[in-house]
């Protein structure tokens, strides 16, 4: 009536309790002439599995929503790195020690910053932003030197700090 590998009902007209014909337990029971065959209630097992799948689906959906929120937050944040700049690109001035520059990559621009001196430059590429920042450092240093006698507290502190970094090549060679 049934061939191996098929499923057979254990009781007439029972759809929820099936045993595969190739299971050793079923074959042994049939061969030994047992009056009852052990059964597995596959309908209950399937119900449990479906409930677990639905719970997992809900958990995955909740995690997906959290991941989307986290990705939205990070997309607003620029890719940031810290670079050591060893030159201001000037024949007149050199650096005694490197300046630590923060470089931020946005979708349409790159911003190079020296937050301690309130200097920043932006351009389409990192190299251009750094070149502009170097120029700004030299210009700020020159401006501070020229007006040293009348500097207020913050600009005076910038000049003091920049002197730790910048050396005058003309005076050093001259």
C-alpha positions in Angstrom: 0.0 0.0 0.0 2.8 2.5 1.0 6.3 2.3 -0.2 9.4 3.2 1.8 10.0 6.9 2.2 6.3 7.8 2.1 4.2 8.8 5.1 1.4 6.7 6.5 -1.3 7.6 9.0 -1.0 5.6 12.2 -4.8 5.5 12.7 -7.5 5.7 10.0 -8.7 9.2 9.3 -6.0 10.8 11.6 -4.1 13.5 9.8 -2.1 14.9 12.7 -0.2 11.7 13.7 2.1 10.4 10.9 5.1 8.2 11.1 7.5 7.9 8.1 7.7 4.3 6.8 11.4 4.3 6.7 11.8 4.9 10.5 13.4 2.0 12.3 11.0 2.1 15.2 8.0 1.9 13.0 9.4 -1.0 11.0 10.4 -2.9 14.1 6.9 -2.5 15.6 5.2 -3.7 12.4 7.6 -6.7 12.1 7.1 -7.7 15.7 3.4 -7.5 15.4 3.0 -4.9 18.1 -0.6 -3.8 18.8 0.3 -0.1 18.8 3.0 1.8 16.9 4.8 4.7 18.6 3.7 7.9 16.9 5.0 11.5 16.8 2.4 14.2 16.8 3.7 16.2 13.8 0.9 18.7 13.9 1.9 19.8 17.4 5.6 19.9 16.4 4.7 21.9 13.3 2.7 24.3 15.5 5.7 24.8 17.9 8.0 25.3 15.0 5.7 27.9 13.4 5.4 29.8 16.7 9.2 29.8 17.1 9.6 31.0 13.5 7.1 33.8 14.1 8.9 34.9 17.2 12.2 34.8 15.4 10.7 36.8 12.6 9.6 39.5 15.0 13.0 39.6 16.7 14.8 39.9 13.3 12.4 42.7 12.3 13.1 44.5 15.5 16.9 44.1 15.1 16.6 45.3 11.5 14.8 48.4 12.6 17.5 49.1 15.2 20.2 48.5 12.6 18.5 50.9 10.2 18.4 53.6 12.9 22.1 53.1 13.8 23.0 53.3 10.1 21.1 56.6 9.7 23.0 58.1 12.6 26.4 57.0 11.3 25.6 58.3 7.8 25.3 61.8 9.3 28.8 61.4 10.9 31.9 62.2 8.8 34.7 59.7 8.4 37.3 61.3 10.7 41.1 60.7 11.0 44.0 62.4 12.8 47.0 63.3 10.7 50.5 64.5 11.7 51.5 67.4 9.4 55.2 67.9 9.2 55.5 71.0 7.1 53.6 74.2 6.6 54.7 74.4 3.0 56.6 77.7 3.5 60.2 78.7 2.6 60.0 81.2 5.5 58.8 78.8 8.2 59.3 75.2 9.2 57.9 73.0 12.0 59.8 71.9 15.1 57.2 69.2 15.7 54.2 68.0 13.7 50.8 69.6 13.9 48.0 67.2 14.7 45.2 67.8 12.2 41.7 66.4 12.2 40.5 65.5 8.7 36.8 64.9 8.2 35.4 63.4 5.0 31.9 64.5 4.2 29.9 63.5 1.1 30.8 66.6 -0.9 33.8 68.1 0.9 36.8 67.4 3.1 37.5 69.6 6.2 40.9 69.8 7.8 40.9 71.3 11.3 43.3 72.5 13.9 40.9 73.0 16.8 43.4 74.4 19.3 44.0 77.4 17.0 40.4 77.7 15.6 41.7 77.1 12.1 39.9 75.0 9.5 39.9 74.7 5.7 37.6 72.8 3.3 38.1 71.6 -0.2 37.0 68.8 -2.5 40.0 66.6 -1.7 42.0 65.9 1.4 45.2 67.2 -0.3 43.6 70.5 -1.2 42.1 70.9 2.3 45.5 70.3 3.9 47.3 72.7 1.5 44.7 75.4 2.4 45.1 74.7 6.1 48.9 75.0 5.9 48.5 78.4 4.2 46.0 79.5 6.9 48.5 78.5 9.6 51.3 80.6 8.0 48.9 83.5 7.6 47.7 83.3 11.2 51.2 83.1 12.5 52.3 86.1 10.4 49.2 88.1 11.5 49.8 87.3 15.2 53.5 88.2 15.0 52.7 91.6 13.3 50.1 92.5 16.0 51.8 90.8 19.0 51.8 94.1 21.1 48.1 94.4 21.0 46.9 90.8 21.2 44.2 89.8 23.6 44.3 86.7 25.8 43.2 84.0 23.3 45.3 85.2 20.3 48.3 85.7 22.6 47.9 82.1 23.7 47.7 81.0 20.1 51.0 82.8 19.3 52.7 81.2 22.3 51.5 77.8 21.3 52.4 78.3 17.6 55.9 79.4 18.6 56.3 75.9 20.1 55.6 74.4 16.7 56.9 76.9 14.1 60.5 78.0 13.6 61.6 80.9 11.5 64.0 79.5 8.8 65.2 83.0 7.8 66.4 83.9 11.3 67.8 80.4 11.8 69.9 80.6 8.6 70.7 84.2 8.9 
